[in-house]
Amino acid sequence: MAARLGVTDNWVSLAASLTLPNGEPRFHLGFPTQFAADPGANCLVANELRDGYELPTRNLLERAIRQGDLFVDVGAHWGFFTLQAATHPARDVTVIGFEPDPANAAILVRNVADNGLSDKVSVVCAACGDNFEIAPLVANSTMMHSIRGVGLKPPFARGPSKWVPVVTMDRALVAFPRAESARIILKVDAEGFEPQVLAGARSLLRSGRVADGPERCGPAANGCRLGRPRFPPFAAAVAAD
């Protein structure tokens, strides 16, 4: 397993456990070595090397995605699920990834480019909510930033804030013509801000193109259960019919 993890020019590269038919990894997820001690990075790397990162969600996406789908990744972090969707065996899958933290978004953009997926993936450096505004993004690890600190409760630390743009999904997706007609797979991971995210996506959710799906739940987000989202911390609604 160690061979799947390498460092070159202060950049860590993790080969995905998802593979092509020839056994080669479908993508590589990278990040700067300065984040090697980050709890979020350690969680991601350790789980991916052991059994696969957030295995229930990953496996569900593998089953759910179809040719021509648009995957909307709200809270994309460094792009694990974005890259999974963009390299899915189904053809003509495109991705829109929303990531509010500027540092995370920069890493996401590089991962997209390094994997040759810039023609399939659009990165939006903004949070999703129920209104257009500028709001404080409260820091924790790279994975646990939260608008206004929503969902960050002891023992989770509260670090410095960054003021970031917040957009509604309904209005943001207008900028992407494919969102008007494609079947949409929606994943939301907003650290307790999910009610606001989905309130800003009312038109999308009423369009009939986003179906019910599982929700990802619990601080480690390692399990999922079927049903409509009930907005726990780390909730994710993945649409699949």
N, C-alpha and C positions, 0 to 999 in steps of 0.2 A: 504493500500500500504506500510505503514511503516514496516509491518511484513516481507516484502521481503528484507529488508536491515538490516544486522546485523554486529556486530563487535566482533571478538574473537582473543585474543592474538595479538593485533595491526594489524589485517587483516580485512578489510571490505569485506563483501560478499553480492553480489546483486543477488537475484534469478531472472532468466530471465522470461519475460512475455510469451515467447514461452513455451508451456506445452506439457507434455505427455498425452496420452489418459486418464490417471487416474487423470489428473489435476495437477500433480506435475511438477515443473519447469524442462525443458530439461537440463539446466545447470546452474551453478552459476559462475558469474564473480567476481573475487576478486582483491584487490590491497591493498598495505600497507596504514595504517592510515596517514602516513606522506604526502600522496597525497590528503588528504581530501579537502584541499583548492585549489587544482590545477584546473584551468578553464576547462581543458579537462575532468577531472574526474567529475566535477560538471555538465558539459553539458551532458555527457553520463548518469549519474545517474538520473538527472532530467528528461531527455527525456524518458528514459526507464521506469521510474516510472509513468510518465504521460500518454503517448500514445504509447510508444515503441520506442526504439532507432532507428533513421534513418529508419522510418517505410516503405517508398517506396522501399528502397534497401532491407530491410529485407523481405518484402512481395514478392518481385520479386525473391529473392533467394529461398524462399519456393516453388514458382511455377516452377522455372527453374531446380533445382537440380533433377537428376535422379539416379537410381541405377547404381553403378559403376563409377560415375563421380569422377574427380579429381578437387578439388577447390584450386585455387592458389590465395592466399591472399597477395597482395603486399601492405605493410603498414598496418600490422595486429594489431598494437597497443597492447592492452591487450587481444585481441582475441574474441571480440564479434561475428564477422562474421565467424571466424575460428571455434568457438564452435558451432555456429548455423549450419554450414555445416556438422561438424563431428557428430552432433546429429540428423541430418535430418532423417525423417521417411524412406526415400529411403535407401535401404541397400547398404553396401559396398562402402560408400563414404569416400574418403581419402582427406587429406588437406596438402598443403605445405604453411607455413606462413613465409613471409619475413618481418622482423622488424629490422631496423638498429640501433635503440637506445638500448644500452646494458641493461639499467634499465627496459625499456619496455619489451625487449625480455625475461629477467629473470622472470618478472611477467607473461608473456604469457606462458612460460614453466611451471610455477607452476599451472596456471589455467588449462592447458592441463592435467597435472598429477592429480590435485585435482578432475577433472571430469572423471578420468579413461579413458582418450582418447589417451594415449601415443602411442598406437598401430595404431592409425589412423592419427595422426598429426605429421608432421616433421617441426621443427622451424629452420629457417636459420637467424642467426643474421648478416644481411647485407642489404645494400640498393640495389635496382636494378637500372641499368642505361644502357648506350650504350657502356660502356668500363669497363675493369677490372682496378681498381685503388683504392687508398686511398684518401678520400675526407672529408672536414669538414662538419659535420652535425650541422647546426645552431639551437640552442635550442629556443623554445618558451614555450608553455605549453607541457604537455606530448603528446598532439595530433598534435602539429604544429611544429615539427622539419622539417628542410628542408636542403637538400644537397646544400651547398654554399649559403644558404639563398634564393634560388629561390622561388618565390611566396610569400615571407614574405614582405608585404608592410604596411606602416602606416595604421591603428593604431596598427598593430601587432608588439609586442616587439621583439627584437633580443637579445637573451641571449648568454651564452658562447658556444663555439663549441666543439664537440668531433670528433676526426678523426676516420672514420669507413670504413670498406671495401665496395666497390661497385662492383657488379657482373652483368653480363648480364643474363637475364632470359634464353636465349637459351643455354648458357653453363652451368648455374647452374642446370637446369632441367635434364641435362645428368646424373647427379648423382642419379636420381630417376627413376628406370626402368619403373614405371607405367606411367610416363609422355610420354613415347614413343607411347602409344596406346590408353590411356583413352580419353574420351571426357572431355574437360576442361572448367570449369567455371572460368573466370578470373576477379578479382576485383583489381583495381589499385587506391590507394589513396596516392599520393606522393607530395602533397603540391606544385603543379606547375612543378614538375619534370617529369610529365607523358610523354612528347614527348621523353625524353631520355630513359625512362623505355620501351616504346613500340618500340623504335629504336633498343633496345637490345633484342627484342623478334621477330625479323622479321621472322625467320624460323618457330617459333611457329605459328605466325599469318598467314603464308602462307600454313600451313599444312592442313587447312580445318577443323581442330578439334576445333577451336575457332570461334564461329559465332558472328554476330553483336548483340549488346545489348544496354541497356540504358546507359546513362551517369549520374552520380551523380554530382551535381554542386552547386555552391554558398558557401559562407563561412561557413554556418551551415550544409551544405550537407543534407538538409532535403527534397529536391525535386529531381525528376529525370525526364528525358525526353528521348524519343527514338531517336536513330540515332548513327552514328559513333562518337567516342570520338573527341572532339575539344579541349581537353587539358585545360580546365579551372582549377583554383585552386580547389583542392579536387575532381578532376574528377575521375570517376571509370567506367571502362568498364566491364560489367558483361555479359559474353557470354551465350546466350541461343537461341536455335532455336525453 
